[in-house]
Amino acid sequence: MIPARKSALADAILGRLIVRGLRGTFHAFLADGLEHLATLDPTRPIVGCCNHTNWWDGFALLTFTHRRLGDREFHLAMEEKNLRRYFFFTWLGVFGLNLETKTGAIAGLRYGARLLQERAARIAWIFGQGTLTSPHLPIGVKGGAGFLARHSKAQILPVVLRYEWLQESRPTAFLRVGAPLAAETTPEELSAAMNRLLAALGETIDRAGTAGFTTVLPSRWSLNKRWDYLVHRLRGRPAAAFDAENR
């Protein structure tokens, strides 16, 4: 087990670099279901449970926490063998789980539960599947989120991430928040809730694209949009008349 060594200075510096990396990679970072955040109990910690299909997932969760859950201190469970390589993530509040043995995994989860017990204004994110998984497979949650929640008397916040190429040269990151769940929620119930969230997110994107989503990180013009703007201006058209949304 590798403990978190949270540093406010590192959080500020690395957090800014992570935002820059997200903005350089994605057209935008958008969220839905934010009304559920208002139903969270402020006197209890949160176990955030998210699917894991992309290298950027942890960075997206850090940025979302900072921008939409600013009163909560960020923590995230990461596989120990990866955290040893990227030790500086511990400065952001990441702690390691040894998933190679049951004893090691439980030790890491108990540490995470202690973090939440110590301070109610904390959120510990865990990837429900326990490993990077194809986005085309149904979400199958293991027992880690429930273990954390039961041992810290926390509420579970289900969240799903999805990445889509729409009408830009860069993909858009989408996040959907579900209603908080009780600590006693079973892995099967949590899996079903997260699969429903993911299906609803996909239907919304298919039907309306980016319409109706809330901005976590604002859009940054892709190469195609920069070209379109150049042609627009060369034709003598006013900047205010340019459609930045590819309509």
C-alpha positions as CSV (number, residue, x, y, z in Angstrom):
1,M,0.0,0.0,0.0
2,I,1.3,3.5,-0.9
3,P,-0.1,6.3,1.1
4,A,-1.2,9.7,-0.3
5,R,1.1,12.6,0.5
6,K,-1.1,15.5,-0.5
7,S,0.6,18.8,-1.1
8,A,-1.2,22.1,-1.7
9,L,1.7,23.4,-3.8
10,A,1.9,20.3,-6.0
11,D,-1.9,20.2,-6.3
12,A,-1.8,23.8,-7.7
13,I,1.1,23.2,-10.1
14,L,0.2,19.7,-11.3
15,G,-3.5,20.6,-11.4
16,R,-2.7,23.4,-13.8
17,L,-0.6,21.1,-16.0
18,I,-3.3,18.5,-16.1
19,V,-5.9,21.1,-17.2
20,R,-3.5,22.2,-19.9
21,G,-3.1,18.6,-21.0
22,L,-6.8,18.0,-21.1
23,R,-7.4,21.2,-23.1
24,G,-4.7,20.2,-25.5
25,T,-6.1,16.8,-26.1
26,F,-9.9,17.3,-26.0
27,H,-12.2,19.7,-27.8
28,A,-14.1,20.2,-24.5
29,F,-15.0,18.5,-21.2
30,L,-18.7,18.5,-20.6
31,A,-20.9,17.1,-17.8
32,D,-24.5,16.1,-17.2
33,G,-26.6,15.1,-14.2
34,L,-25.0,17.8,-12.0
35,E,-28.3,18.3,-10.2
36,H,-27.5,15.1,-8.2
37,L,-24.5,16.8,-6.6
38,A,-27.0,19.0,-4.6
39,T,-28.5,15.9,-3.0
40,L,-25.2,14.8,-1.5
41,D,-25.0,14.8,2.3
42,P,-22.4,17.4,3.3
43,T,-21.8,15.7,6.7
44,R,-20.7,12.4,5.1
45,P,-17.7,11.6,2.9
46,I,-18.1,10.4,-0.7
47,V,-16.9,7.3,-2.5
48,G,-16.9,8.2,-6.2
49,C,-17.2,5.2,-8.4
50,C,-16.3,5.6,-12.1
51,N,-15.8,3.4,-15.1
52,H,-12.3,3.1,-16.4
53,T,-11.7,3.0,-20.2
54,N,-9.1,5.7,-20.9
55,W,-5.7,6.9,-19.8
56,W,-7.2,10.3,-19.1
57,D,-9.9,9.1,-16.6
58,G,-8.0,10.0,-13.4
59,F,-7.1,13.5,-14.8
60,A,-10.8,14.1,-15.8
61,L,-11.9,13.1,-12.2
62,L,-9.4,15.4,-10.6
63,T,-10.4,18.3,-12.8
64,F,-14.1,17.6,-12.2
65,T,-13.6,17.4,-8.5
66,H,-11.7,20.7,-8.4
67,R,-14.3,22.5,-10.5
68,R,-17.6,21.0,-9.4
69,L,-16.9,19.6,-5.9
70,G,-14.5,22.3,-4.7
71,D,-15.4,21.8,-1.1
72,R,-14.2,18.1,-1.2
73,E,-10.6,17.1,-0.8
74,F,-9.6,14.8,-3.8
75,H,-8.3,11.3,-3.3
76,L,-8.1,8.5,-5.8
77,A,-7.2,4.8,-5.6
78,M,-4.6,3.7,-8.2
79,E,-2.9,0.3,-8.8
80,E,0.3,0.3,-6.8
81,K,2.6,-0.9,-9.6
82,N,1.6,2.1,-11.7
83,L,1.8,4.6,-8.7
84,R,5.3,3.5,-8.1
85,R,6.2,4.7,-11.6
86,Y,4.3,7.9,-11.2
87,F,5.0,8.6,-7.5
88,F,4.2,12.3,-7.9
89,F,0.5,11.5,-8.1
90,T,0.6,10.9,-4.4
91,W,1.1,14.6,-4.0
92,L,-2.4,15.0,-5.5
93,G,-4.0,12.7,-3.0
94,V,-3.6,9.4,-4.9
95,F,-3.0,6.2,-2.9
96,G,-1.9,2.8,-4.1
97,L,-3.7,-0.6,-4.0
98,N,-1.7,-3.8,-4.4
99,L,-4.2,-5.7,-6.6
100,E,-1.9,-8.7,-7.0
101,T,-3.0,-10.1,-3.6
102,K,-6.3,-10.0,-1.7
103,T,-4.4,-9.0,1.4
104,G,-2.7,-6.1,-0.4
105,A,-5.9,-4.9,-1.9
106,I,-7.8,-4.9,1.4
107,A,-4.9,-3.0,3.1
108,G,-5.1,-0.3,0.5
109,L,-8.9,-0.1,0.9
110,R,-8.7,0.1,4.7
111,Y,-6.3,3.0,4.3
112,G,-8.7,4.7,1.9
113,A,-11.5,4.2,4.4
114,R,-9.4,5.8,7.2
115,L,-8.8,8.8,5.0
116,L,-12.6,9.3,4.6
117,Q,-13.2,8.6,8.3
118,E,-10.7,11.3,9.3
119,R,-12.6,14.1,7.4
120,A,-16.1,14.1,6.1
121,A,-15.2,16.8,3.4
122,R,-13.3,14.2,1.3
123,I,-14.0,12.2,-1.8
124,A,-12.1,9.1,-2.7
125,W,-12.6,8.0,-6.3
126,I,-12.2,4.3,-7.3
127,F,-12.5,2.7,-10.7
128,G,-15.3,0.2,-10.2
129,Q,-13.9,-2.4,-12.7
130,G,-10.5,-2.4,-11.0
131,T,-8.7,-2.2,-14.3
132,L,-8.7,-0.5,-17.6
133,T,-11.6,-2.0,-19.6
134,S,-12.9,-1.7,-23.2
135,P,-15.6,1.0,-23.5
136,H,-17.6,-1.5,-25.5
137,L,-18.1,-3.9,-22.6
138,P,-20.8,-3.6,-19.9
139,I,-19.5,-2.2,-16.6
140,G,-18.9,-4.9,-14.1
141,V,-18.2,-3.3,-10.7
142,K,-16.1,-5.2,-8.1
143,G,-16.4,-4.9,-4.3
144,G,-14.0,-2.0,-3.7
145,A,-16.4,0.9,-3.8
146,G,-18.8,-0.8,-1.4
147,F,-16.0,-1.8,1.0
148,L,-14.8,1.8,1.1
149,A,-18.3,3.2,1.7
150,R,-19.3,0.7,4.4
151,H,-16.1,1.1,6.4
152,S,-16.2,4.9,6.3
153,K,-20.0,5.4,6.4
154,A,-19.8,7.2,3.1
155,Q,-22.3,7.7,0.3
156,I,-21.5,6.3,-3.1
157,L,-21.6,8.7,-6.1
158,P,-21.8,6.8,-9.4
159,V,-20.2,8.6,-12.4
160,V,-19.5,7.5,-16.0
161,L,-17.0,8.9,-18.5
162,R,-17.3,8.6,-22.3
163,Y,-15.1,10.1,-25.1
164,E,-16.5,10.9,-28.5
165,W,-15.3,12.3,-31.8
166,L,-18.2,14.5,-33.0
167,Q,-17.7,17.4,-35.5
168,E,-14.2,18.3,-34.3
169,S,-10.7,17.0,-35.0
170,R,-10.3,16.4,-31.2
171,P,-12.6,14.2,-29.1
172,T,-15.0,15.6,-26.5
173,A,-14.9,14.2,-22.9
174,F,-18.4,13.6,-21.4
175,L,-19.2,12.9,-17.8
176,R,-22.6,11.9,-16.3
177,V,-23.4,12.0,-12.6
178,G,-25.9,9.7,-11.1
179,A,-28.0,9.9,-7.9
180,P,-26.0,9.1,-4.7
181,L,-26.4,5.5,-3.4
182,A,-26.3,4.0,0.0
183,A,-23.1,2.4,1.3
184,E,-24.9,-1.0,1.4
185,T,-25.4,-0.9,-2.4
186,T,-24.3,-4.3,-3.8
187,P,-21.8,-4.5,-6.7
188,E,-24.6,-5.9,-8.9
189,E,-26.8,-2.9,-8.0
190,L,-24.0,-0.4,-8.6
191,S,-23.1,-2.1,-11.9
192,A,-26.7,-1.8,-13.1
193,A,-26.9,1.9,-12.0
194,M,-23.7,2.7,-13.9
195,N,-24.7,0.8,-17.0
196,R,-28.0,2.8,-17.0
197,L,-26.0,6.0,-16.7
198,L,-23.8,5.1,-19.5
199,A,-26.7,4.1,-21.8
200,A,-28.5,7.4,-21.0
201,L,-25.4,9.4,-21.7
202,G,-24.9,7.7,-25.1
203,E,-28.6,8.3,-26.0
204,T,-28.2,12.0,-25.1
205,I,-25.1,12.4,-27.2
206,D,-26.7,10.5,-30.1
207,R,-29.8,12.6,-30.0
208,A,-28.5,16.1,-29.2
209,G,-24.7,16.1,-29.5
210,T,-23.3,18.5,-26.9
211,A,-26.5,20.5,-26.4
212,G,-27.7,20.7,-22.8
213,F,-24.4,19.8,-21.2
214,T,-22.6,21.9,-18.6
215,T,-19.0,23.0,-19.3
216,V,-16.3,21.6,-17.1
217,L,-13.5,22.8,-19.3
218,P,-14.4,25.2,-22.2
219,S,-14.0,24.2,-25.8
220,R,-10.8,24.9,-27.6
221,W,-10.9,25.2,-31.3
222,S,-9.6,22.2,-33.2
223,L,-7.5,22.4,-36.4
224,N,-10.6,22.3,-38.6
225,K,-12.3,25.1,-36.7
226,R,-9.2,27.3,-36.9
227,W,-9.2,26.8,-40.7
228,D,-12.9,27.6,-40.9
229,Y,-12.3,30.9,-39.0
230,L,-9.4,31.9,-41.2
231,V,-11.5,31.4,-44.4
232,H,-14.4,33.2,-42.7
233,R,-12.2,36.3,-42.0
234,L,-10.5,36.2,-45.4
235,R,-13.9,36.5,-47.0
236,G,-14.4,39.8,-45.1
237,R,-17.0,38.5,-42.7
238,P,-17.2,39.8,-39.1
239,A,-15.8,37.7,-36.3
240,A,-19.0,37.9,-34.4
241,A,-20.8,36.2,-37.2
242,F,-18.6,33.1,-37.0
243,D,-20.4,29.9,-35.9
244,A,-18.0,28.1,-33.5
245,E,-20.2,25.1,-33.0
246,N,-20.1,23.5,-36.5
247,R,-23.9,24.0,-37.0
